[in-house]
Amino acid sequence: MTEVNTYTVLGIMSGTSLDGLDLALCSFQKEDESWSFKIIKAQTYEYDSVWREKLGQCSLLSSFDLLQLDKNFGFYIGKKVNAFLKNTKYKPDLIASHGHTVFHQPEKGITMQIGSGELIAANCGIQTISDFRSLDVALGGQGAPLVPIGDQKLFSEFDYCLNLGGFSNISFNEKGKRLAYDICPVNIAINKLYPPFDADGLAGRSGILNKKLLYELNSLSYYSMPYPKSLGREWFEGKFFPIFHAYDIPTEDKLRTLYEHIAMKVKMAVSNNMEGSMLITGGGTHNAFLVELIAEKFQGQISIPELEIIEFKEALIFAFLGVLRLRNEINTLASVTGAKADSSGGLIYLHQFGTSDNL
């Protein structure tokens, strides 16, 4: 029987920065042991104020209301999928949806992403894979980051893959193993200090560095913990952001200090190979001042790819995680998450009866 090595997959990502829902229709081809990919079409559906508030406040809901939001958000995703695919000639082999993270406390065995996979499958008529993190957490892992296996198999030419999203994270090979971890808050902090965002980092560039605030940020205990480790909204809201409240200084000064903090933590993350090559992706790459600060501290070659990869790399890699799950191959690395073993995570929902007329 001939093995299927070509897939068309729709990857879906909703990040902590609440910018919107990223959809990336991708093709993957495996030849020998190497994977290649192409992004066929990609689009971000920006959240309106209602959805930003719902997703931003969802961790405060009652259990019933949270379950209701999970279903409503799954329906919303399904509606956007059908609109996205309407004028294309493609029907994906599968949908791989990360959902939106509500809780992420792996030390308590808890991680939760809403956006009902069963409702997406039921309303789009396409098999859907969701809930990629829970199995790894059940195996004692962090359930994050999940992107490194995609970095390893799709972007292997780079020594480091740095993502500047809601949080920054990095992945790299060391002694034959893929390692990765969350570095520090990025857009989740910038956008909260200077909503909706600091275009090109201009406000931060105009500020004055506050050394006392910088020291306090750098001294947070998370940064001295060994990896694997990961960050969530709870840590940001409970430990990180309250530090800024104690400083009666201009917002621009807080931003300038935050940017310095981010750049310093990225430098620490790449300190073992300061002359290597680094791919930078994520929304933070549009922040010219932040990238400039990182480049000043890193002596190697920085590569910023084409816009589609910058904007949709996470959606692309979740599409790839879906392919690996469909093939019953490892899509979560214990070397990255600290779990007992590698695993193939994700719940698969099948539906054979076509798109619902209700959307």
Secondary structure, DSSP 8 states (H G I E B T S, - for coil): -----EEEEEEEEE-TT--EEEEEEEEEEEETTEEEEEEEEEEEEE--HHHHHHHHTGGGS-HHHHHHHHHHHHHHHHHHHHHHHTTSS---SEEEE--EEEEEEGGGTEEEEES-HHHHHHHH-S-EEE--SHHHHHTTS-----THHHHHHH-TT-SEEEEESSEEEEEEEETTEEEEEEEEE-HHHHHHHSSS--GGGHHHHTS---HHHHHHHHT-GGGGS-SS----HHHIIIIITHHHHT--S-HHHHHHHHHHHHHHHHHHHTGGGTTSEEEEESGGGG-HHHHHHHHHH--SEEE---HHHHHHHHHHHHHHHHHHHHTT---B-HHHH--SS-B---EEE---S---TT-
